[in-house]
């Protein structure tokens, strides 16, 4: 946490909102909150970067809103998620156990100022959001299909296998 705060304080031209602690604290350009509306913040047009642990829900929220990411994964699938994001050009991945304040500052500036990250994530967001049907229309389609033809054709072949 100290490395994060030190890095954020070096970037005076940016404002940072971060979830930490049990009550609100402010350090110049940093606002620490016990809870924050992550999806709403990602939907704000002024949001330039999302520093994330790379959980699936966080990735999909950032992808939906087209916000480049700086991934500091902790465990489990987060490490492989970060590798995919880096490969696709949606952001940069960093090692939580081995990074310096200057490295974090450099990577924040790199993601925010290099337009290739924004282009990649905005393009992926457009693809992700392009749906030919609304959720209601999609549900109605599947309900109508099952009503007309039954659901037997949806059964996987494994149900026909002998135990």
PyMOL commands that set and color helices and strands:
alter all, ss='L'
color gray80, all
select helices_A, chain A and resi 2-10+38-43+56-65+78-88+101-113+115-129+135-149+152-154+157-160
alter helices_A, ss='H'
color red, helices_A
select strands_A, chain A and resi 16-19+25-27+30-33+50-52+69-73+91-95
alter strands_A, ss='S'
color yellow, strands_A
deselect
rebuild
show_as cartoon
